Amino acid sequence: MATTAENSVNWRLITAVVILLQSAAGKAQELPSATGFEHIPIMYQGPDPTANYFLPLADGFDSQLSRLPSPSAQIPELLPAPAETFVDYADPQQFSIEDVPGTIGRVTEFKDGFFQKACFTGAFIDRGSANSFGVNELDASLTVAVPLPKREWPLLITPTFNVRYLDGPIAPSLPPRLYEAYVDFLWVPRLNDRWTAIIGVAPSMYTDFEVSTSDAFRFTGKALARYDWVPGKLQMVFGVLYLNRHNVKVLPAGGFIWDPSVDQHYELIFPRPRFSHRIDVGPGYEDWVYLGAEFGGNSFAYDQGGVADIVTLLDYRVLLGLERKFNGGAGYRIEVGYVFSRTAKFNSALPDINADNTALVRAGLTY
């Protein structure tokens, strides 16, 4: 009859074989398709880099801690000692987070394939007084990725449609609706282990669709570089943003991205700083709270009483947000903020509108 020690050894050997088989099967399922992307190194959501995320992630290329492994991916030495009753160690529900040391990384930011994400956002900026104006904004975008010329140098293509509903004032009058329609092309070649280029261009329409295409059409773009100073911890970003607005053509951008730990992510970047802290984590999800600032607005061609004109909306924003992230870049968020120095400037002789400081509420869903 086998001794207790022999039974324990046999049990560990069987468990180790099962774990290795499960791990091999899991890795086989994760192999990329011919057009898939494992390591897309940037998050971007629009052609105006000052109004959307445009910076590379602190650890853009997936590391070993970029996803939360299941207990079946751990080596046998990390598993608990055998119990009297059978426990299915392949079932993540059998473990709490604390039971699996060294596996709490970050969720993956991108999908492995052609389709990357679909985003929907709604924002409300309060009007304030009768001489001011409010904005209700809806935005929808879709991002896909193709190799150019290889998967490590992806081209991200993002068609987007945005509509702004303007509320007041009566004189000088603002158009009731303004639209953005564009296709953003963002190329992210990984030049070597330290350098990544970020090159983008977006043919765009900024209009009320009541004026000619030549008045409403313009290009925006960017040329940035990221240097991994301390890989996974500290990155330096520098370059220029080509906004091509009526009031601002070119804007310098740069700064640092610092990750002191997996629970902290600081983008010390002009013109869009953001300070994020992870407050909760579980299998396949994370909760983050963040404080950020934005340079908002844009220039639009519109019909002013039968004559083409250009209005430039401009504001500055401070935001507090709460976001839940899932693997593959999905998630949802809600933000509240304070909007100040709000103006509407006209290319014609119409007087500028100086709007009240006010509040902002914004919510977004990403799949």
Secondary structure, DSSP 8 states (H G I E B T S, - for coil): ---HHHHHHHHHHHHHHHHHHHHHHHHHHT---TT--S---B----S-TTTS--SB-TT-S--TTSS---GGGS-GGGS----SS---TT-GGG--GGGSTT------SS-SSSEEEEEEEEEEE---STTS-EEEEEEEEEEEEEESSSTTSEEEEEEEEEEEEEE--TTTT--SEEEEEEEEEEE--B-SSSEEEEEEEEEEEEE-SSS-HHHHEEEEEEEEEEEEEETTTEEEEEEEEE---SS-SEEEEEEEEEEEETTEEEEEEES--EEEEEEEEETTEEEEEEEEEEEEEEEEEEEETTEEEEEEEEEEEEEEEEEEEETTS-EEEEEEEEEEEEEEEESSS---EE---EEEEEEEEE-
